[in-house]
């Protein structure tokens, strides 16, 4: 688990605001937009351009403006004024979040075919007054692929680095982490059934497949469709622990859904970038720094 999980799962960034419903919410859409059209380009984009993009996917001007302001206050966006116009760019924090999201979406894959039989076990017990820390840790555990096995014991396939999970929580003394293998009479299939809602996971992938059989019905142009597609895929995979393939049903829908996502993204991306190039009013990060300093 990396910065992306910390960025969208911590209460301080309102993860639930952007993930979980069938329709992606403004923060998820904005993160997806900045990841696809601003990340690694060292630019800031005018508010008017962002309003235009999100209007194409049905987000109101008020919702976009308020979400931009909230993200700036939380250190996810940098705001710069140039004359009468306001521009938004990425911060170090949001760059780390988006690079981690790229890794999850494009490299990790929706199914784990390299599992070596190792499990990571994490147990925690925190004071009742630590409600924020407990909520943040549970959110990070879900993103990192953990399932709740029993009580305060969480389990994930493979080796999971606990350091990012605990970053900034001050909870190290309340957490115990182990790596182990299942031994008889423990059945791995039983662990999977107990710790994860595989029926719910499968339903999300099947819903994604159903929604995107007809991409043109989702949005009016390639830019909007590409934005909705990637945001929808992120919602779909967010709580998927990437369970070992050998312990999943034969008709597990994650791989067909991933193939559809990759194919549609490849088809939509060139036209989406062409539209973005026409409508985006941008300045360089260096120009934004000068304006902010004046």
C-alpha positions as CSV (number, residue, x, y, z in Angstrom):
1,X,0.0,0.0,0.0
2,X,1.3,3.4,-0.8
3,X,0.5,7.1,-0.9
4,X,-2.7,6.6,-2.9
5,X,-4.3,4.7,-0.1
6,X,-3.2,7.3,2.4
7,X,-4.6,10.1,0.1
8,X,-8.0,8.7,-0.6
9,X,-8.7,6.6,2.5
10,X,-7.8,9.0,5.4
11,X,-10.8,10.9,6.9
12,X,-8.7,14.0,6.4
13,X,-9.2,13.6,2.6
14,X,-12.7,12.3,2.7
15,X,-12.2,9.0,0.8
16,X,-15.8,8.1,1.1
17,X,-16.8,11.2,-0.6
18,X,-15.2,10.1,-3.8
19,X,-15.5,6.3,-3.8
20,X,-18.2,3.8,-3.2
21,X,-21.3,4.9,-5.1
22,X,-22.1,3.8,-8.6
23,X,-21.4,7.3,-9.9
24,X,-18.0,8.7,-9.0
25,X,-18.2,11.8,-6.9
26,X,-16.4,15.1,-7.7
27,X,-13.2,14.4,-5.7
28,X,-12.6,11.1,-7.4
29,X,-13.3,12.7,-10.8
30,X,-10.9,15.6,-10.1
31,X,-8.1,13.2,-8.9
32,X,-8.6,11.2,-12.1
33,X,-8.6,14.3,-14.3
34,X,-5.4,15.7,-12.7
35,X,-3.8,12.2,-12.9
36,X,-4.6,11.9,-16.6
37,X,-3.9,15.4,-17.8
38,X,-1.8,17.3,-15.3
39,X,0.5,14.7,-13.6
40,X,4.1,14.9,-14.8
41,X,3.4,17.8,-17.1
42,X,4.4,20.5,-14.5
43,X,1.3,22.7,-15.3
44,X,-1.5,24.4,-13.5
45,X,-5.0,24.4,-15.1
46,X,-7.5,27.2,-15.0
47,X,-10.6,26.8,-12.9
48,X,-12.8,27.5,-16.0
49,X,-11.2,24.5,-17.8
50,X,-11.8,22.2,-14.9
51,X,-15.4,23.4,-14.7
52,X,-15.8,22.6,-18.4
53,X,-14.4,19.1,-18.0
54,X,-16.5,18.1,-15.0
55,X,-19.7,19.6,-16.5
56,X,-19.3,17.0,-19.3
57,X,-19.8,14.3,-16.7
58,X,-22.7,16.0,-15.0
59,X,-21.0,17.7,-12.1
60,X,-22.4,21.2,-11.3
61,X,-20.2,24.3,-11.2
62,X,-21.0,24.7,-7.5
63,X,-19.9,21.1,-6.7
64,X,-16.7,21.5,-8.7
65,X,-15.7,24.8,-7.1
66,X,-16.4,23.7,-3.6
67,X,-14.4,20.4,-4.1
68,X,-11.5,22.3,-5.7
69,X,-11.4,24.6,-2.6
70,X,-11.6,21.7,-0.2
71,X,-8.8,19.8,-1.9
72,X,-6.6,23.0,-1.9
73,X,-7.2,23.4,1.9
74,X,-6.2,19.8,2.4
75,X,-3.0,20.1,0.6
76,X,-4.0,18.1,-2.5
77,X,-4.0,21.0,-4.9
78,X,-1.9,24.2,-5.2
79,X,-3.9,27.4,-6.0
80,X,-2.4,30.3,-7.9
81,X,-4.1,33.5,-9.1
82,X,-3.0,35.2,-12.4
83,X,-4.9,38.4,-13.0
84,X,-8.6,37.5,-12.7
85,X,-8.0,33.8,-13.2
86,X,-7.3,31.1,-10.7
87,X,-5.2,28.0,-11.6
88,X,-4.9,24.7,-9.8
89,X,-1.9,22.3,-9.9
90,X,-0.6,19.3,-8.0
91,X,1.3,19.3,-4.8
92,X,4.0,16.8,-3.7
93,X,1.3,15.0,-1.7
94,X,-1.1,14.6,-4.6
95,X,1.7,13.6,-7.0
96,X,2.6,10.7,-4.7
97,X,-1.1,9.8,-4.4
98,X,-1.6,9.7,-8.2
99,X,1.6,7.8,-8.9
100,X,0.5,5.2,-6.5
101,X,-2.9,5.1,-8.2
102,X,-1.2,4.5,-11.5
103,X,0.6,1.6,-10.1
104,X,-2.6,0.0,-8.7
105,X,-4.5,0.6,-11.9
106,X,-2.0,-0.2,-14.6
107,X,0.6,-2.6,-13.1
108,X,-0.7,-4.6,-10.2
109,X,-3.5,-6.3,-12.1
110,X,-6.9,-7.3,-10.8
111,X,-6.0,-10.9,-10.0
112,X,-3.0,-12.3,-8.0
113,X,-1.4,-15.1,-10.0
114,X,2.0,-15.0,-8.2
115,X,0.9,-15.8,-4.6
116,X,3.5,-17.9,-2.8
117,X,1.3,-19.1,0.1
118,X,2.4,-16.3,2.5
119,X,-0.1,-14.3,4.5
120,X,0.4,-11.0,6.4
121,X,-1.4,-10.9,9.7
122,X,-2.0,-7.6,11.5
123,X,-3.7,-7.2,14.9
124,X,-4.4,-3.9,16.6
125,X,-6.1,-2.7,19.8
126,X,-6.4,1.0,20.3
127,X,-7.9,3.1,23.1
128,X,-11.6,4.0,22.7
129,X,-10.7,7.7,22.3
130,X,-8.6,6.8,19.1
131,X,-11.7,6.7,16.8
132,X,-10.0,8.7,14.0
133,X,-6.9,6.4,14.0
134,X,-8.9,3.3,14.0
135,X,-11.0,4.5,11.1
136,X,-8.0,5.6,9.1
137,X,-6.2,2.3,9.8
138,X,-9.2,0.2,8.7
139,X,-9.5,2.2,5.5
140,X,-5.8,1.7,4.7
141,X,-6.1,-2.0,5.5
142,X,-9.0,-2.4,3.1
143,X,-7.1,-0.6,0.3
144,X,-4.0,-2.8,1.0
145,X,-6.0,-5.9,0.5
146,X,-6.7,-7.0,4.1
147,X,-9.8,-8.7,5.3
148,X,-11.1,-9.0,8.8
149,X,-10.6,-12.6,10.0
150,X,-11.8,-12.3,13.6
151,X,-11.8,-9.6,16.3
152,X,-9.0,-7.2,15.7
153,X,-7.1,-9.6,13.4
154,X,-6.7,-8.7,9.8
155,X,-5.2,-10.8,7.0
156,X,-3.9,-10.2,3.5
157,X,-2.3,-12.5,0.9
158,X,1.4,-12.1,0.3
159,X,3.9,-9.8,2.0
160,X,2.5,-6.4,2.9
161,X,4.8,-3.6,4.1
162,X,3.2,-2.3,7.4
163,X,5.1,0.9,7.5
164,X,2.9,2.9,5.1
165,X,-0.2,1.5,6.8
166,X,0.9,3.1,10.1
167,X,2.4,6.3,8.7
168,X,1.3,9.4,10.7
169,X,-1.0,7.5,13.0
170,X,1.3,7.2,16.0
171,X,-0.2,3.8,16.7
172,X,2.9,1.5,16.3
173,X,2.7,0.4,20.0
174,X,-0.8,-0.8,19.5
175,X,-0.2,-2.9,16.4
176,X,1.4,-6.4,15.9
177,X,2.3,-7.7,12.4
178,X,3.3,-11.2,11.4
179,X,3.9,-13.2,8.2
180,X,2.8,-16.8,8.2
181,X,1.5,-19.8,6.2
182,X,-1.7,-21.7,6.8
183,X,-1.2,-25.2,8.3
184,X,-3.7,-28.1,8.6
185,X,-6.4,-28.2,9.6
186,X,-6.8,-24.6,8.3
187,X,-8.4,-24.4,4.8
188,X,-7.4,-21.4,2.7
189,X,-10.8,-21.5,1.0
190,X,-12.3,-21.1,4.4
191,X,-10.1,-18.1,5.2
192,X,-11.1,-16.5,1.9
193,X,-14.8,-17.0,2.7
194,X,-14.5,-15.6,6.2
195,X,-12.4,-12.6,5.6
196,X,-13.7,-11.2,2.3
197,X,-17.1,-10.7,0.7
198,X,-16.3,-12.4,-2.6
199,X,-19.9,-12.3,-3.7
200,X,-19.9,-8.5,-3.3
201,X,-16.6,-8.2,-5.1
202,X,-17.8,-10.3,-8.0
203,X,-21.0,-8.2,-8.2
204,X,-19.0,-5.0,-8.6
205,X,-17.0,-6.4,-11.4
206,X,-20.1,-7.7,-13.2
207,X,-21.8,-4.3,-12.7
208,X,-18.7,-2.6,-14.3
209,X,-18.9,-5.0,-17.3
210,X,-22.6,-4.3,-17.7
211,X,-22.2,-0.5,-17.5
212,X,-19.4,-0.4,-20.1
213,X,-20.7,-2.7,-22.7
214,X,-22.1,0.5,-24.4
215,X,-19.5,3.3,-23.6
216,X,-21.3,5.9,-25.8
217,X,-24.2,5.8,-23.5
218,X,-22.1,6.9,-20.5
219,X,-21.1,10.4,-21.6
220,X,-21.2,12.7,-24.6
221,X,-17.6,12.7,-25.7
222,X,-14.3,10.7,-25.4
223,X,-12.9,13.0,-22.7
224,X,-15.9,12.6,-20.5
225,X,-16.1,8.8,-21.2
226,X,-12.4,8.3,-20.4
227,X,-12.7,10.3,-17.2
228,X,-15.8,8.3,-16.1
229,X,-14.2,5.0,-17.1
230,X,-11.0,5.4,-15.1
231,X,-12.9,6.7,-12.1
232,X,-15.4,3.9,-12.2
233,X,-12.6,1.3,-12.5
234,X,-10.9,2.8,-9.5
235,X,-14.1,2.5,-7.5
236,X,-14.5,-1.1,-8.7
237,X,-11.0,-2.3,-7.6
238,X,-10.6,-0.1,-4.5
239,X,-11.5,-2.9,-2.0
240,X,-10.4,-5.8,-4.0
241,X,-7.6,-7.7,-2.1
242,X,-6.3,-9.4,-5.2
243,X,-6.9,-12.8,-3.8
244,X,-5.0,-15.8,-5.1
245,X,-6.5,-17.0,-8.4
246,X,-6.4,-20.6,-7.4
247,X,-8.8,-19.9,-4.5
248,X,-11.4,-18.0,-6.6
249,X,-14.4,-19.3,-8.6
250,X,-13.7,-20.4,-12.1
251,X,-16.0,-17.7,-13.4
252,X,-14.4,-14.9,-11.4
253,X,-15.2,-11.7,-13.4
254,X,-12.2,-9.5,-12.4
255,X,-10.1,-10.4,-15.4
256,X,-12.8,-9.9,-18.1
257,X,-13.6,-6.6,-16.5
258,X,-9.9,-5.6,-16.5
259,X,-9.6,-6.6,-20.1
260,X,-12.6,-4.4,-21.0
261,X,-11.2,-1.5,-19.0
262,X,-7.8,-1.7,-20.8
263,X,-9.4,-2.0,-24.2
264,X,-11.7,0.9,-23.8
265,X,-9.0,3.1,-22.2
266,X,-6.7,2.4,-25.2
267,X,-9.6,3.3,-27.6
268,X,-10.6,6.5,-25.7
269,X,-7.3,8.0,-24.6
270,X,-6.1,9.5,-27.9
271,X,-9.3,11.4,-28.6
272,X,-9.6,12.4,-24.9
273,X,-6.2,13.9,-24.9
274,X,-6.9,15.8,-28.1
275,X,-10.1,17.3,-26.6
276,X,-8.2,18.2,-23.5
277,X,-5.4,19.9,-25.5
278,X,-8.1,22.1,-27.1
279,X,-10.0,23.2,-24.0
280,X,-7.4,23.4,-21.2
281,X,-6.0,26.8,-20.3
282,X,-2.8,26.2,-18.4
283,X,0.3,27.9,-17.1
284,X,3.6,26.2,-16.0
285,X,4.3,25.4,-12.4
286,X,7.1,28.0,-12.5
287,X,4.6,30.7,-13.6
288,X,2.2,29.6,-10.8
289,X,5.0,29.8,-8.2
290,X,5.9,33.4,-9.4
291,X,2.2,34.4,-9.2
292,X,1.8,32.9,-5.8
293,X,4.9,34.7,-4.5
294,X,3.8,38.2,-5.7
